[in-house]
Each structure stands twice: as structure tokens, then as C-alpha cells.
Amino acid sequence: MGTAESAITAMIGGRTHARADVLNWESRRIDAAAKKLGVAVPTSGDLNTRREAWLHAKRSLGDDEILRRLHRDTAVADALARSQARVSRRRRLCLTELVVPGAASTAFTEWFTAITVESNRDEMERACPDHFVLRTADGIQEVVETNGGSPLAARFTIDYDDVSSLVTPIDPLFAHRLDGVARASDGTPIGGVRHQFRDTPAGVHARLVIEFPLLMLPSVVHGHRWHLACEFSNWFEACAAASR
């Protein structure tokens, strides 16, 4: 694969996956995401090189052009999410868990909050190939990404200061949370995130949950479990690198 493999493990659908499995998924998604935008990136070789080349390709296009190329996708996805949310306020949950040896939940959540508030685009978008645009303004994060197994790129916002419509219970064993409500273009709550973290003798235990509209296709939800494993594994590694 050509990139250093850490000892992070991911629990997806009742199975434990080594870091190499998630890195292989990431490599395949670079190809898929680049194809969606109609750009070329290195198709073989070192994953770090491919990851940086994909980030550079997005920077070269610029946000306006990315949004133009994905406009049909995001318009359809937005309409679908709003209609699904109107049918039912219930949620379909997407769960991935990580064990991150040597990490600390306080340090990680503080680091993540900082890169979100500061709109550190490189750290946010590098973490997963399906991140097309992740930027924060006035405390609200705009997200343009492909969700898991969806054929469409979606555009929505996350407010990490609003947890009003989340349905996932808070687990008191987990001392730290990153959570917020996701909203469609008209402000309709369409789901959200409730990510919880705790320190254990084995390292940080991360319980990562996305709340999708109840009518979201199971294939999208199942695919997004890998998306979560990819982005948070990369973010944990980036946090560790920043502290060295």
C-alpha cells in the first residue's frame, strides 16, 4: 500500500478489520471520487502520494467548479433527504467503532474541534476521498461528500452546537462527544452525528454514529461505515502527528 499502517482497528458490521483493510478501501474510493469529478489522479503506487494528489486536484478545481460539477447530484440528494425527513422523524443509524492504541480522547476531541472551527480544509478533506468540500463559517460546517454507498454526492450543514433532534442516547461511559444536527438546504433536520470517545487500557474507544433519515437505503448506510472508519482513522493519525 505504500503508507505506514498503524494498529488502529475498526469494528464494522460485527467484524474487526485491520488498518490495512481500511486503507485498501480508501485507495479504491480515490478512484471513484476522482471519476465523479472527472479528474485524473495517480492510479497506482504510494497511497500517501495518491491522497495528496487527490487533495491537490480538488484545490486546483476550486470550490465553485466542484459545486458546479456536483450540482445535479447535490440537488437530487437534498430533495430526497428533505422528503425522507418529512415522512418520518425516525432515524436509520450507521455505526462504526475504532480502537486507537496510544491515543487520548481529550487530546483528540480538542484537536478535532480546533480544525473544524478554524476550517482547516486540508485536514478535513484529506481524511476521506469522498470529502469534496468541508468548510466552516459562522460556526456551521458545510459538507459536500458522497455518503457511503450512495451514487449521489450530498450537500448539507452540521451545527455542532445543536443536538436538539438527535435520537442516539448519550453513553455516560464515554467522556467526550462530537455531535450535531445535519440540515438540508431549507434548514430541515435530516439526521446528524453523535460520535463518542472514551479512554481504555487499550487506547481510545471511539463509537461513531451517523443518523440518517429512516428511509435511507441500507446500502448507503452500510457503505458509510467504511467512510467513518477511513476519515476517523486518518484524523487520529493526523492528531498524533501534530503532537510530535
C-alpha angles and dihedrals in degrees: 000000000000099000130095111265116219126202094255111135127199128209109210123170093343094309129105116230129194122230090258091064092055092045090053089052090050092052092053092047092055088063093047095047093047090050090052090056093040097239133127125238130170107289098201142024133047115015092215089057092048092047093053092043090054092049090049091049091055091048091050092053094047128214097279093055093044091052091047092052092047097040096106091049095047094045092053093043091049093051091047093049092049092049092047091050091051092054095055139357090211118108138223108221127222113199133189126164128201134194110205114189116215095013129121122217095217094052093046098048091046090050093047093048090051096052090046096049092042090047093232094188097185094055093042098047100036091061096076132017091226092063103103099164127003113168136150128216128168090356095303121111118217113209128195110177146126110260111222113285096000119128088212133071112230132212120204142131134247123208109198090192093059121071096152099122101034115122102189110106120241110245109218090209089068110076098193135047140185106194142147146146121271117218135193124231093279094048096260112151105242100171135296148208131279109179116174129191136192137172118243134169087263093053132262116349108207120194106194118193131179118190111213127182109278093247094055111126112262089228090062092049093047092049092049091062087072091046089057092048091050100047098042095044089053092045092051090051092047090050091051091049092050092055095053 
